[in-house]
Every structure is written in structure tokens, then in C-alpha cells.
Amino acid sequence: MEAWTSNMAKGDVLKPMEDFIKKDPNFGQEDLDDFYPVFISSNTIDGKLISFPFNKSVRVLYYNKDLFFRNQLEPNQPPVTWQDFRKYARILTKDRDGDGQKDQYGTTFKISAWQFENLLLQAGGEIMNEDNTKALFNSKYGIEALNFITTILNKDKTGYLTPGYEGQKEFTASKVAMYEDSSVSLAYMQRTGVDFNMGIAAIPVYRTKRNIISGTNVVIFKTKDEKKEWAAWEFVKWFTDTAQTAWWSEMTYYMPVRKSAIKEPALAARLKDKPEIASVYDQLNYATYEPQISEWFETRKYMEEQVLEKVIRGILEPKEALDNAAEKIEKMIKKREKEKEEDKIELRG
């Protein structure tokens, strides 16, 4: 998560990856160009490549092809837009046993800041301004993102809330037809078993084709022993090289961090066997990342507990909830900047 890296970078405890790259004759521009651009930009802070990507994921739409077929939907044509998703969810919500109670739903959601971020960007909005000093998520686009969620849950009633990994269980039990979560969820579902034909697709889009990556990065801490620092760099180089990132992706369904990994035999075979996975990998070409500020980590939690939860439950209107969150993060940013200025004055004194 970029907020964590940013927080550590402020403390002057990290040895930037850039420092090793400049002195390593065996790692050059060709290697850097092989990484998906989003992974380089998201690890670059104040113009310096600080960290490297590790276990990175994107959101994926999983869907039950058998339920699609039974409800006269083309199994190989998943919803591509928000409008498609809403339409499909209506068709797939059923009272299968005729007892007057719905027992099959179109989808399930969980309280997820990550989902909100993706919807916000797809609607045409931004999380923060360019220098991360002002919140922009409390815009008409943020309201549209929240309204999409509440429309599915509260108006159409074609989906319901599930905590934690319960949504994944509901999906594998064929209680819901469509389920959106991390690419890594596929590894867990395959391990527990799925007794239907499962489809995999890029998440539906709205005005713009954008998405947010998730997952952690790797850093090297400064030490008094330069040999240990270089040994750490060699290890980082090894587990982010083409062969290793391809193997990691094959085993876990995290995204490969290098473009060349797609051509490795294991991933090439997977794409041949399940060509729809190509649309998932393709999301890396139009992906972006969360704000590179430490305050975003706390705001993310606030988003889930005080914005999404309260809007979905009907306690707050979208605009009020988003404005509260914007005010909170901007106050934290101003506090941090004020403390920075005070530290400068103290040093000069």
C-alpha cells in the first residue's frame, strides 16, 4: 500500500531502490521498462524510486456461467458497464423455490474503500488533487459511486452486504451470480472448490476505463553494513525478475509485476486455457494507485466505517458523508505540514 511506503520514506530509514540501480551494471533501463508503468510510478516518491512492487492485485469480476445460461444470459459475455451489471443483477435475482423469498441474488458487496475508489475513478472523479493536499472524492463523481452501490443494495434489492470473506462463500455456493473482489480470491476459491463453470472478467466500467491496484511493496532499510544492503537488493532483484514474478502469479493469482512474465510458459498456458484472464491482466495498462500520503491509511478506514457504512444504512446522505471525510483528511494534512514547518524553525533556531 502506497500510504505505508510514504510514511516510511518520511523517516529517512529507507535505502531507495534507485541508489542500487544506478550502481548495478546488471540492472538497467531495459529492466525498468519491463515493469508495468503503474508499478514504477506508484513506488516513486518525490521523484525517487523508493520501493519495488511485490504482491499486487487488481479487482476482478467473477461470475457463475451456469446461472447466466439458466437465466438466458450469454455465459461468455459478462457485464462490461455499470448499466450492464445492474441489468444482469436484476435478471439473476430469483425466488427459485417459489416460497416468496429471494434465494438467488445478482451480487453481494462488502464495505470496501477499494471498491469505492474504483467506482469513483470510473465515474470520472479523482481521490485527491495532484499534490495530495486537497480531497476531490467529495464531488458529484463520489456521489455517483455511492449511489451505484446503494441502488443495487437498497433500491433494486438485487444484492446484499456480506462481511469479510462471506461474499466469496456465497458466490461459491451459487447463492449470488456475480462477485467482485481481488484477483487473489481466485486462488482461494480454486482451493476450496467450485462446482460450476466460473467466468472471470475485468470489472465493469462507466465513463472511464480506470482501476486502482492494491497490495504491498518491498523496501530496503538502511543499515551500517553496506554488504547487507546489497544482499537485500540482490534478493529483491531475484524475486521481481521475469521467471519469479511469473511463478508467483501462477501460484497466487497476484499480478505479475513485469510485462515479460506473460510470455513465460506457465502464464502463457493459463492464458491459452482461459483467454478471458487476459482482460484481467490488461487492467494493469490503465491502472493507477492510492494517494502516496500517510493520512490516506487512516482515511481509508474512515471511508469504510463512517462513509460507506452510514450511507448504505441510510444514516447519512452521500454528500454529507463524503464532505466529512474530506474535512478529516485535509485537517490531518494541514497538521502534518504545520508540524513540518515548526520543525524547520526549530532547526534554524
Helices and strands as residue ranges (DSSP letters): H 2-9, H 17-23, H 29-34, H 37-41, E 44-45, E 48-49, E 52-57, E 59-64, H 65-70, H 82-92, E 105-109, H 113-123, H 140-150, I 151-155, E 159-161, H 166-172, E 176-182, H 185-192, E 198-202, E 211-212, E 214-218, H 226-239, H 242-252, G 259-263, H 265-273, H 277-282, G 283-286, E 287-288, H 295-302, I 303-308, H 309-312, H 318-348
